[in-house]
Amino acid sequence: MVVCHCRAINDASINELMVGGRLTLDDIANHCGAGIDCGGCLDTIEDLLDAADSASRPAA
């Protein structure tokens, strides 16, 4: 799915960036530019970051 329409960045591209570990919104913006134009994708990027963070935690 397209996450950032301004920069044509999809969720797969953002997920690839997160393989190395937890990133911030600023990290994502610095790597691919998502979130720095209109900001309409910031909530979706945050959801992707939270999902990756949750997936990396061990099950309780």
N, C-alpha and C positions, 0 to 999 in steps of 0.2 A: 504494500500500500504506500502511496505517496504521503510522506509526513510533512515535508517542507515544499510547498508549491513554488515558492519564490526561487529556490535553488534546485528544484527537482531532485530532492533527496528522499529515498525510500527507507522503509523500516529495516530492510536487509542491510543497507549501507551503514546505518547507525548501529545495528546489532554487531556487524563486523568490527566496528571500532571498539565495542565493549568487550571483546574477547579477552583482551589483556587485563581487564579488571574494571573496577568501579570508576566511572567518569562523572563529571558534572556537566551542567548545561553549558558552561563556558568552555569546557574541554571539547564538547561536540561542536560548538560554534567555531572554535579555533581549528578543528580538523577538517570540517566539511562546509562550514558556513550556515548550517541549518540554525534557525532561530535568531539570526541577526538582522533580518529585514523587517517584516511586518510583525513578527512575534506570534502569529496565529498558530504556529506549530509547537509552541513551548509546552503546553499541557500534554500533548501527545509524546513529545520527547521525554518529559518527566515520567510519564506512564511507562515508557520503554525502559528507562533507567531503573525505576522501581521494580519492574518485572524481572529485570536481569539481576538486581540485588537480591530479590526474594528467591530466585532460582539458585543463587550461589550459596544461600544459607543451608546448613545441614537441617534435615528434618528432625523435629523434636519428638 
